[in-house]
């Protein structure tokens, strides 16, 4: 029964590991990049009809809702998501504003996604961040490699039937960039919580997600310090969470426990988790099947007419000593013993002698069987008439070792006996 319990526990642990790696998320770099989208926004200029084009980044918190900075999508602006369809062709997706705020610098948009299009959703980390932890910022910065505009791509197609060269322009425009850094510290400036990192921040990455090393969003990339190198700031998601709750917008919160689950699932791309799961499951099955032979007999389970009877366990009898008296008037005339016996007329004596055998002292002698050497120790207990071994009187109070077959008597030959091993 213990083997069944132990094996079941081991198999259960393995099944839990397997479910964790199959059902729960991991820290996948590609998922971080895919959840970020490029925004093209038209900002109104004053009361005129003129607009200014601004490029920024955003990320999805549920299937249709995305978050960015207010300076990317201020009140009255119109924003389009620029992405690729399943054929790799550029498409634009309209959005509408749900909420904006200058402080904190946040904007929440809703996207009219086609039924065939879906973006990975980012989970929000609700626990305390730690200085020195690794982070990743994702977005669409304006760099030499990404400065191509969508207009340049469309213009380049022209009458050229081959899009090999033109497609490189599209990739440069639509491919998100990821930058690695560490958390320096967390600040509160004018009532807004910011996270300082050394992850690279360039124009166009504003509004993009700042991920922990487990793939959970901890902030929105917002600005860089122009007076320092490699210093950037992200608005903490702690500013975003109460706004989403107030607007009753669905989103996923994850604790520090899920942080470690994601890291565990990411070890060697999940291979470690699979190996542990298989080890525990295999070990559990092996333990349950390696039951005693009596329980795995060839007897048919339907054969109840001749049930298997447990075989009695035959214990090997331990050798003992034996005293054999020649005179049958003693009780008992033959005595088996494993350790020691006392002989005399006292109640401690293992032999009852005739009442008129007064030549025997109350405690006359002690006989001890030594199993390790298969010999006997005979000790005279300072008897009045002596203890005799092979007709030779022992010195009073002494002990002698004798072998099986030795003859002794107490005081007189009437009390003669032989020592044997059985």
Residue pairs with C-beta under 8 A, 6 or more apart in sequence:
3 287
3 288
3 290
3 291
4 288
6 284
6 287
7 283
7 284
7 285
7 286
7 287
7 288
7 289
8 284
8 288
9 284
10 280
10 281
10 283
10 284
10 287
11 280
11 281
11 283
11 284
11 285
11 288
12 284
13 280
13 284
14 276
14 277
14 278
14 279
14 280
14 281
14 282
14 283
14 284
15 277
15 281
17 273
17 276
17 277
17 280
18 273
18 274
18 277
18 281
20 261
20 264
20 265
20 273
21 265
21 270
21 273
21 274
21 277
24 258
24 261
24 262
24 265
25 31
25 123
25 215
25 258
25 261
25 262
25 265
26 215
26 262
26 265
26 266
26 270
27 213
27 214
27 215
27 262
27 263
27 265
27 266
28 215
28 266
29 136
29 178
31 120
31 215
32 136
32 138
32 178
32 209
32 211
32 215
33 138
33 176
33 178
34 119
34 120
34 176
35 59
35 60
35 119
35 120
35 121
35 122
35 138
35 209
36 57
36 58
36 59
36 138
36 139
36 140
36 176
36 208
36 209
37 57
37 58
37 59
37 60
37 66
37 81
37 82
37 83
37 119
38 55
38 56
38 57
38 81
38 82
38 83
38 140
38 173
38 174
38 176
39 55
39 56
39 57
39 58
39 68
39 72
39 73
39 79
39 80
39 81
39 82
39 95
39 207
40 53
40 54
40 55
40 79
40 80
40 82
40 92
40 150
41 53
41 54
41 55
41 56
41 72
41 73
41 77
41 78
41 79
41 80
42 51
42 52
42 53
42 54
42 77
42 78
42 79
43 51
43 52
43 53
43 54
43 74
43 76
43 77
44 50
44 51
44 76
44 77
45 51
45 52
54 72
54 77
55 140
55 142
55 204
56 68
56 69
56 72
56 73
56 139
56 140
56 204
56 205
56 206
56 207
56 208
57 68
57 72
57 138
57 139
57 140
57 176
57 204
57 205
57 206
57 207
57 208
57 221
58 66
58 67
58 68
58 72
58 81
58 109
58 207
58 208
59 66
59 67
59 68
59 122
59 138
59 208
59 209
59 217
60 66
60 111
60 119
60 120
60 121
60 122
61 67
61 121
61 122
61 124
61 217
61 244
61 249
61 250
61 251
61 252
62 121
62 249
62 250
62 251
62 252
63 113
63 118
63 119
63 121
64 110
64 111
64 112
64 113
65 98
65 108
65 109
65 110
65 111
65 249
65 250
65 251
66 81
66 95
66 108
66 109
66 110
66 111
67 106
67 107
67 108
67 109
67 207
67 220
67 240
68 79
68 106
68 107
68 109
68 206
68 207
68 220
69 105
69 106
69 107
69 206
69 207
69 220
69 222
69 235
70 100
70 101
70 102
70 105
70 106
70 107
71 105
71 206
72 79
72 107
72 206
72 207
73 79
73 97
73 100
73 107
73 109
73 207
74 100
74 102
74 107
75 97
75 100
77 97
79 95
79 97
79 109
80 92
80 93
80 94
80 95
81 92
81 93
81 95
81 111
82 90
82 91
82 92
82 150
82 173
82 174
83 90
83 91
83 93
83 117
83 174
84 90
84 91
84 170
84 174
85 91
85 117
86 116
88 167
88 170
90 150
90 153
90 170
90 173
90 174
93 111
93 112
93 113
93 114
93 117
94 111
94 112
95 109
95 110
95 111
95 112
96 109
96 110
96 112
97 107
97 108
97 109
98 108
98 109
98 110
98 247
98 249
99 106
99 107
99 108
99 243
99 247
100 106
100 107
100 108
101 107
101 243
103 190
103 191
103 192
104 192
104 235
104 239
104 240
105 192
105 220
105 222
105 235
106 220
106 235
106 239
106 240
106 243
107 207
108 243
108 244
108 247
108 249
113 119
121 252
122 209
122 211
122 216
122 217
123 215
123 216
123 217
123 252
123 253
123 254
123 258
124 216
124 217
124 237
124 240
124 241
124 251
124 252
124 253
124 254
125 212
125 214
125 216
125 217
125 218
125 237
125 254
125 259
126 237
126 238
126 241
126 253
126 254
126 255
127 255
127 256
127 259
128 256
129 183
129 186
129 195
129 212
129 218
129 236
130 183
131 183
131 184
131 185
131 186
132 182
132 183
133 182
133 183
133 212
133 213
134 180
134 181
134 182
134 212
134 213
135 180
135 181
135 182
135 183
135 197
135 199
135 210
135 211
135 212
135 213
135 218
136 178
136 179
136 180
136 181
136 199
136 210
136 211
136 213
137 178
137 179
137 181
137 197
137 199
137 200
137 201
137 205
137 208
137 209
137 210
137 211
137 221
137 232
137 234
138 176
138 177
138 178
138 179
138 205
138 208
138 209
138 211
139 176
139 177
139 204
139 205
139 206
139 207
139 208
139 209
139 221
140 146
140 176
140 177
140 204
140 205
140 208
141 177
141 200
141 201
141 202
141 203
141 204
141 205
142 202
142 203
142 204
143 177
143 202
145 172
146 172
146 173
146 175
146 177
146 204
147 172
148 169
148 172
148 173
149 173
150 173
152 169
153 166
153 169
153 170
153 173
156 165
156 166
156 169
157 163
157 166
160 166
176 208
177 205
179 199
179 200
179 201
179 205
180 199
181 197
181 198
181 199
181 200
181 230
181 232
182 197
182 198
183 195
183 196
183 197
184 196
184 197
184 198
184 231
185 196
186 193
186 194
186 195
186 196
186 236
187 193
187 194
187 196
187 233
188 194
192 235
192 239
193 235
193 236
193 238
193 239
194 219
194 222
194 233
194 234
194 235
194 236
195 210
195 218
195 219
195 233
195 234
195 235
195 236
196 231
196 232
196 233
197 210
197 232
197 233
197 234
198 230
198 231
198 232
199 210
199 221
199 232
200 230
200 232
201 221
201 223
201 224
201 232
202 224
205 221
206 221
206 222
206 223
207 220
207 221
207 222
208 220
208 221
209 217
209 219
209 220
209 221
210 217
210 218
210 219
210 220
210 221
210 234
211 217
211 218
212 218
212 259
213 263
214 258
214 259
214 260
214 262
214 263
214 266
215 262
216 254
216 258
216 259
216 262
217 237
218 234
218 236
218 237
219 234
219 235
219 236
219 237
220 234
220 235
220 237
220 240
221 232
221 234
222 233
222 234
222 235
223 232
223 233
224 231
224 232
224 233
225 231
225 232
225 233
241 253
244 251
264 272
264 273
265 273
267 273
294 308
294 310
297 308
299 306
299 308
318 338
318 371
319 371
319 374
319 421
319 422
320 336
320 337
320 338
320 369
320 421
320 422
321 336
321 337
321 338
321 367
321 369
321 376
321 419
321 420
321 421
321 422
322 334
322 335
322 336
322 337
322 419
322 420
322 421
322 422
323 334
323 335
323 337
323 341
323 351
323 367
323 417
323 418
323 419
324 333
324 334
324 417
324 418
324 420
325 333
325 334
325 351
325 415
325 416
325 417
326 416
326 417
326 418
327 333
327 414
327 415
327 416
329 354
330 351
330 352
330 353
330 354
330 415
331 351
331 352
332 351
335 341
335 350
335 351
336 422
337 350
337 367
337 369
338 369
338 371
339 368
339 369
340 366
340 367
340 368
340 369
341 350
341 351
341 366
341 367
342 348
342 349
342 350
342 363
342 365
342 366
342 381
343 349
343 350
343 351
343 360
343 364
343 365
343 366
343 367
343 410
344 353
344 360
344 361
344 362
344 363
344 364
344 365
344 381
344 383
345 353
345 357
345 358
345 360
345 361
345 362
345 364
346 362
346 363
348 363
349 363
353 360
353 415
357 411
357 414
357 415
359 384
359 385
359 410
359 411
359 412
359 414
359 415
360 383
360 385
360 410
360 411
360 415
361 381
361 382
361 383
361 384
361 385
361 411
363 381
363 383
364 380
364 381
364 383
364 387
364 410
364 411
365 378
365 379
365 380
365 381
365 383
365 387
365 410
366 378
366 379
366 381
367 376
367 377
367 378
367 379
367 419
368 376
368 377
368 379
369 376
369 421
370 376
370 377
370 401
373 401
374 403
374 404
374 421
375 401
375 402
375 403
375 404
376 401
376 402
376 403
376 404
376 406
376 419
377 399
377 400
377 401
378 387
378 389
378 394
378 399
378 400
378 401
378 402
378 408
379 397
379 398
379 399
380 386
380 387
380 394
380 395
380 396
380 397
380 398
380 399
381 397
382 396
382 397
383 396
383 410
383 411
384 411
385 410
385 411
385 412
386 393
386 394
386 396
386 411
387 393
387 394
387 408
387 409
387 410
388 394
388 408
388 409
388 410
389 400
389 402
389 406
389 407
389 408
390 406
390 407
390 408
391 407
394 400
402 408
402 419
404 419
404 420
404 421
405 418
405 419
405 420
406 418
406 419
407 416
407 417
407 418
408 416
408 417
408 418
408 419
409 415
409 416
409 417
